Structure formats: C-alpha cells, structure tokens
Amino acid sequence: MIKLFVCLLGLVFVSSHPYYRDRIPNGYAVSNPCGAGFWEAVGHYDPNHHTIDKNPFGLAFAAAGHQWTTTLCQADSDGDGTSNGAELGDPNCVWTVGATPERSSTGQPGICEPVGSGLCASKAFQCGCHGHQCIG
C-alpha cells in the first residue's frame, strides 16, 4: 500500500510540471543561459530537474497562483534588466494560455543573464550545478 502511494505521489509530481510549462509563453522552449538547447525546469535552478529549490521566477509564478499575469509578465524576476515577458517572447504581455507567443524566448526569466557578468556578477548561480548546489 505504501509503495502504491509513493508511486502515485511521484506520478502526480512529475505530471504537474508540464502543466505549469503550458501556463507560460514558450514554456517548452525557454532559452538555456548556460548553452545550447532549452531550460526544461523553467522555475528551478537546475535546467533538467524539478528540484525543491525554485529560482526567482518559479517563486513569483507560484505567488501568482501559477498563472501568467500582466504583473508577472512585466516583472524582472531575475534582476537582469529584462522583463519576464520579454525573455519569454511576450514583450507586450498579451499572451494567453493556448495562444502562440509574439516571438521566441530570448532568455530564462529566473536566471540572471549573462551568467556571472554585469548585473549578474553578484548572483551565486553557476552553470553546471545540480540539485541544492544551484541555489543562487
């Protein structure tokens, strides 16, 4: 019985994250500030794993009820000088769930870019981290 519960809990946990990615523009095609490809775990510090450690965008998205709002769109969660909407391809904050964003993603709204330089030099995040090592 306990094994069944753990399996079901794991299934719910894994299944819930794609649902969240559907709720942001370009959720499946968020630029990876650490190299080529996409950042799959958009609201987390680790690019491939949904760790308990959420990045600033993940925290703001959760605080907004896991909804794309004008306020969340206009905010600059990672402090890099570019709004979340601009980084996710919705610079005018008009995107709605199921619609096509105005343009492609140009950045990661929860990771200050360029990593380690300029405005981002004071951020603790480093590319290549995993799990709790990613806390920025």
C-alpha positions in Angstrom: 0.0 0.0 0.0 2.8 2.4 0.9 4.6 1.6 -2.4 1.4 2.4 -4.4 1.0 5.7 -2.6 4.7 6.7 -3.2 4.3 5.7 -6.9 1.1 7.7 -7.3 2.6 10.7 -5.5 5.6 10.5 -7.8 3.4 10.4 -10.9 1.5 13.5 -9.7 4.7 15.3 -9.0 6.2 14.5 -12.4 3.0 15.2 -14.3 2.3 18.6 -12.7 5.4 20.4 -14.1 4.5 20.1 -17.8 1.1 21.6 -16.8 2.9 24.6 -15.4 5.0 25.0 -18.6 1.7 25.2 -20.6 0.9 28.3 -18.5 3.8 30.5 -19.6 4.6 31.7 -23.1 7.2 29.4 -24.8 7.2 27.2 -21.8 8.7 24.3 -23.7 11.2 26.4 -25.5 12.9 28.7 -22.8 16.4 29.6 -23.8 19.2 28.0 -21.8 21.6 30.7 -20.5 24.2 28.0 -20.0 24.5 26.8 -23.5 22.5 25.3 -26.4 19.0 23.8 -26.1 16.2 24.7 -23.7 15.8 25.1 -19.9 13.2 22.4 -19.2 12.7 23.1 -15.5 11.8 26.8 -16.1 11.1 27.8 -12.4 14.0 25.9 -11.0 17.8 26.4 -10.8 18.6 23.0 -12.2 17.9 23.0 -16.0 16.7 19.4 -16.2 15.4 18.5 -12.8 12.4 19.9 -10.8 14.2 20.4 -7.5 12.7 21.9 -4.4 14.9 24.9 -5.0 12.9 27.3 -7.1 14.6 30.3 -8.9 13.1 33.8 -8.5 10.8 33.3 -11.5 9.5 30.0 -10.0 8.8 31.7 -6.7 7.0 34.6 -8.4 5.0 32.2 -10.7 3.9 30.3 -7.6 2.9 33.5 -5.8 0.8 34.5 -8.8 -1.2 31.2 -8.4 0.7 29.5 -11.2 -0.9 31.9 -13.7 0.7 34.2 -16.3 -0.4 37.6 -15.3 0.4 41.1 -16.5 2.2 41.8 -13.2 4.3 38.7 -13.6 5.0 39.4 -17.2 6.1 43.0 -16.5 8.3 42.0 -13.6 12.0 41.2 -13.9 12.2 38.3 -11.5 15.9 37.5 -12.1 17.1 41.2 -11.9 18.9 41.2 -15.3 17.2 44.3 -16.6 14.8 42.4 -18.9 11.2 41.7 -18.1 9.9 38.1 -17.7 7.6 38.8 -20.7 10.4 40.0 -23.0 12.5 37.0 -22.0 9.6 34.5 -22.7 8.6 36.1 -26.0 5.6 38.1 -24.7 7.0 41.7 -24.5 3.6 43.3 -24.7 2.1 41.0 -22.0 -0.8 39.9 -24.2 -0.2 36.1 -24.4 -3.0 33.8 -23.2 -2.8 30.0 -22.5 -3.0 28.1 -25.7 -2.1 31.1 -27.9 1.1 31.5 -29.9 3.6 33.9 -28.3 4.6 37.0 -30.3 8.1 35.7 -30.6 10.6 33.1 -29.4 12.1 33.0 -26.0 15.2 35.2 -25.7 16.2 34.4 -22.1 15.5 32.5 -18.9 13.3 34.6 -16.5 14.7 33.0 -13.4 18.4 33.0 -14.1 20.2 36.4 -14.4 21.9 36.7 -17.8 24.6 36.7 -18.9 25.5 34.4 -16.0 28.4 35.8 -13.9 28.8 39.2 -15.6 27.5 42.7 -15.4 24.3 42.9 -13.3 24.6 39.2 -12.7 28.0 39.2 -11.1 26.6 39.3 -7.6 24.3 36.3 -8.2 25.6 33.0 -6.7 24.2 30.9 -9.6 26.7 29.0 -11.8 26.1 26.9 -14.8 26.6 23.2 -14.5 25.1 22.9 -11.0 22.7 20.2 -9.8 20.2 20.0 -7.0 20.9 22.1 -3.9 24.2 23.2 -5.4 22.1 25.5 -7.7 20.8 27.8 -5.0 21.5 31.3 -6.2 
